[in-house]
Amino acid sequence: MGQKIHIKKISKFRKISSSGFTLIELMVVIVILGILAGLIVPRIMERPDQAKQMKARVQIESLETALKLYKLDNGSYPSTEQGLQALVDPPATGSQPQKYKTGGYLEKGKVPKDPWQNDYVYLSPGIHGEFDIISYGADGVPDGEGANEDIKSWEIE
């Protein structure tokens, strides 16, 4: 008989603990989320230019990898004249690649534009290495500061 009473107490406890949140608890959680959003969102929203610069760096690194694969297959980098388009379509001018990879060297089948919708500048041979890739930043012209700062392949770590 003592066991039955004990079981009843447990079942009462389960009923109490299984009830939902109270209105006050929900309001506290909503207020806390509102405070956090008020602190974090403005910090993220103030940095769209930095996010675009980071995206350009990532894209340049991706292009560098594709260029290295191109060279591995074909013995040299595409010329400046052939440009980055040689990573998507076999070049029609200059030295012809011997073992061009079917489907090209970029996953999406097209050369990306920088985050400001400008073409990347490609030089091969480059001034700072075997090739140079440059995004001229938000203003699309060489040099600049802040959002207009150039992103250069030889400066990416």
Beta strands, then each sheet from edge to edge (+ up, - down):
strand 1: 121-123
strand 2: 132-135
strand 3: 151-152
sheet 1: 1+ 2- 3+
end
